[in-house]
Amino acid sequence: MSCGLINVMMMNRFLPLLPLLLVSHLSSLVQPMPSSTAAVKLATAEAEGGTVLHRSKRGWMWNQFYLMEEYTANEYQYVGKLQSNMDRLDGTVRYVLTGEGAGTVFQIDEKTGDLHAVKKLDREEKANYTLQVKAVDTRTNRPLEPETEFIIKIHDINDNEPKFAKATYTASVPEMTAVGTPVLQVTATDADDTSYGNSAKLVYSILQGQPYFSVEPDTGWIKIALPNMDREVREKYQVVIQAKDMGGQMGGLSGTTTVNITLTDVNDSPPRFASSSYHLSTLESADVGSIVGRIKAKDGDEGQNAEMEYSITEGDAKDFFNIISDKITQEGIITIKKKLDYERQRVYTIKVEVNNTKLDYRYISFGPFKDMATIKITAQDVDEPPVFSMSPYVLEVREDTARGNTIGKVTAWDPDSPHHPVRYSIDHHTNRDKLFYIDPIDGSITTLHPLDRELSKWHNISVLATEINNPQQLSRVPVLIKVLDVNDNAPEFAMYYETFVCENVKAGQIIQTISATDTDEPLVGHKFVFSLNSNNPNFTILDNEDNTARILTRRSGFNRHEVSAYYLPVVISDNGFPIQSSTSTLTIRVCGCDGSGNLRSCSVEALLLSAGLSTSALVAILLCIILLLMIVALFSALKRQRRKEPLIISKEDVRDNVVSYNDEGGGEEDTQAFDMGALRHPEVLESNKQRRDIIPEILFPYHRSSPTPECTDARDFINCRLQENDNDPSAPPYDSLATYAYEGNGSTAESLSSLGSSLTEGDHDFDYLSSWGPQFKKLADMYIGKDKA
C-alpha cells in the first residue's frame, strides 16, 4: 500500500508559514520513496528453474503535517489529502481515521481522503496529534493495506504574554549596600513554543524604581543601582519589572510584576541629644531613689541598633544623682542618690553621656557614636521638720540616780532657719510609766522616779521636736537609756533545797551542796562567801570558793522523834561595793534511813515538805478542792430544780393539743383496739377523765360535766365545750385546740360511718343514694352496683 500527500493546506496570507507551504507543495512533486514499514515479499525457486524475486510496490514516506493554531476562518482548516495507490477512484475504497482527535478534532472524507481540522487548535493545550489511517475495501470491508501512522504538529503563534509567578514580590536589603548588590531575582514564563521563533524569548526591563535599582535583561536579577541608600532618609521602595517576549522587539507581548523592597537598618546613625543642656528641678525633701526627670537622645536607627546607655561622667553633683537607662523607652532616668539640702546647695550640675550599646565597625567612620549633655538640677525649698544632731541617742544612768537628776540632752534645729526655736516633748506612748521628763526648751532629759536595773535594763523613748511657728513640722528621734548596775541586791539561795539528815548519820558527812544567785551584774563577775551566823553544834558549812558551799554534820545520832527538823541560818555575802549580804534559812529534816543511807521514813510534815509543799500551799490546795465541790453541788441543785415535767409530754407536745397515735390498728372493723363508743357520741366520755397535757393538782380537782342536753347540734356542742374549758381552773394558761369526732344529730343522711353498721351489708338498701344529687353520683354507683351484683 502507498499513501500520497496530494495537497496540504495553503495559507498564503500567513508569511511565517510560507516555507512550510513550499515544502508541502514540493512534496507532491517528488517520487515516492520506499516505506520502512512496508512488508517485502520475496519468493525463491529451485536453482534448476532459476531464482525469481517478487517485490510488492512500496508505500509513500509520510512527512509531518503542520497546522496553524488559533485558526479563525469560517470554513474548516484543510490539512491534506490521503490517498492509497490502490484506489482506482471507482468508489471501492473507504478511508478510516483513528487516533488522537479522530472524529472530534479531525475528520476525513471516507471517499476522497481529504483531511480537515474541525476545531480551533491551541498549541499550548496540545502540541501534536498522532493519527492512524487505513484503506478498506467497501465490498469486503477488509483492509487493502496495513494501517499507517502519521503526526500532525500544531504550529505556534505568539498568542501568550509572559507571566510572573507572583503579582507582588517582597524583598529587603541592608541600607548602605554597595552598587551592584543583588536584591531579588524575578522570573516570568511564556507558554509559547521556545523552539520556534522568538515567541517565548523574554527580556526584562525596569519600568519603575530608577535610579535606585536596576534589572538584568536576561536573568531578571534586581540589583542596587544607587550608592549610600539611607534607611533614615527613605525606607521603602516600589519597583515595577516588565518581561517582554519576541526578544523585546516591538509588537511583543509583555507582563509586569511589582517588587516592594525595604531597606533594613544598620547601626550607621550615632545618638545625639536634642540640646546640649537641660534644666530640671526637684524638691529638697524628695526621697532617695525618687525620679527627678527623664532625658532622651535621638537615634535614627531602630531595634538593637538604637539601644542606648546613659552614664554620669562628671559634675559637682555626681554623688547626689544617679541615671538609669530604660531599655524599653531608651530614656535616661535621673534619680536622687543622696538627700538634697536647699540651704547648703541650690543648683546641682552633672554631665550625662549617651552611647550605643552595639556598634557596627563597618560604619565606625560615621561616628563618634556617643554624645554629651549638661544637666542642671535646681533644688526647691520646702518647709522641713527639725533635724536632730544624731540618731539615735544612747544615754546611760545609774540605777541609784536620785529623782530629778539630768541624765542627758538632745539637740535639734530648724534647717530652714537655724535661729527659729524648737520645742521638745516625749511621745507618751513610749513613756507610759512617766519615768522621764524633757525640758521643752533645751531638750534636757531628767528622771521622775528611781530606776531599777533588775526590773528593766533599757528604756526606749521617742523624743519629738516641733517648730514653734509651724507645729505640723515634726520629727522624732529614738533615745535609748541604759540603766547601769549598782550593787543594791543581796545574794540568796539559787533554789529551794530539800535537805534531809539520816538518824544514823556520822559526823563530817556532807548532806547538802548549796549555791547562790544575785540579780546584780558586777563587772568582774559574782563572788559569793558562805558562812554561819553563829556556832552550830549540829552542822557546819564549808565554802568551796566557787560560789558553792557544802553542809556537813558535826555529830552523829539524830532522832526524829525528839527533833524532826533543824533550821540552819546561812549568811551569803557578795564582793560588790558596798558589800551586800543576806541570811537564808536551810531547813534540815531528820529521817530514818537504811544502812546504805537511803531514805526510808520521815514525819508527815517532812514528806510533805519533800514534795515541795509548804503549809500555806497545802491550805490553798484544800480551799481549791472545797470550792470545786461547792460548784459541783450548785450545778446539781440547779439541774434538779430545772427538771420538771412539762405540760405536754414527749411527742404529744404539739402545742395544739392534738393526740397522735403511732399504731396502725385494724381498720374500721377493729372495734377492740380502741373505745369506739367515744367516737360515736360525746355523752359516753368519762366524766372524771383528766386531760393528758397537764399535771393534776390537788387544790383543783379535775371535773368535767357531761354535755348538756341542749348541746345537741355540733356548733352548740363546741360552744358548750369551749365555755367549760374557759371556766376550768385546771386548764393550761394557753389556747388549745380540742378535736371531737362528733357528727351531730338531725342529719337527713344520718351517720355515714360504718362503725355502727351490721357486720353484713345485705340488709341495706342503697337506692336512696341516687336521690341525693350529682354530688353523690359516684357513691351511689359504687354501692348500688355492688348491691345488685
Salt bridges, closest charged atoms under 4 A:
GLU70 OE1 - LYS120 NZ 3.76
GLU100 OE1 - LYS126 NZ 3.43
ASP114 OD1 - LYS81 NZ 3.20
GLU124 OE2 - ARG123 NH2 3.34
ASP137 OD1 - ARG139 NE 3.48
ASP156 OD1 - ARG123 NE 3.22
GLU216 OE2 - LYS223 NZ 2.40
GLU232 OE2 - ARG231 NH2 2.99
ASP265 OD1 - ARG231 NE 3.06
ASP287 OD1 - LYS339 NZ 3.73
GLU302 OE1 - ARG231 NH1 3.82
GLU314 OE1 - LYS351 NZ 3.94
ASP326 OD2 - ARG294 NH1 3.69
GLU331 OE1 - ARG294 NH1 2.97
ASP341 OD2 - ARG344 NE 3.38
ASP360 OD2 - ARG362 NH2 2.87
ASP400 OD2 - ARG398 NH2 3.10
ASP414 OD2 - HIS420 ND1 3.61
ASP427 OD1 - HIS428 ND1 3.98
ASP427 OD1 - HIS429 ND1 3.11
ASP427 OD2 - ARG476 NH1 3.01
GLU454 OE2 - ARG453 NH2 3.16
ASP485 OD1 - ARG453 NE 2.91
GLU503 OE1 - ARG560 NH1 2.83
GLU521 OE1 - ARG453 NH1 3.67
GLU521 OE2 - LYS457 NZ 2.83
GLU652 OE2 - ARG692 NH2 2.95
ASP653 OD1 - ARG655 NE 3.35
ASP693 OD2 - ARG691 NH2 2.69
GLU724 OE1 - ARG721 NH1 2.90
GLU761 OE1 - LYS786 NZ 3.68
ASP781 OD2 - LYS777 NZ 3.17
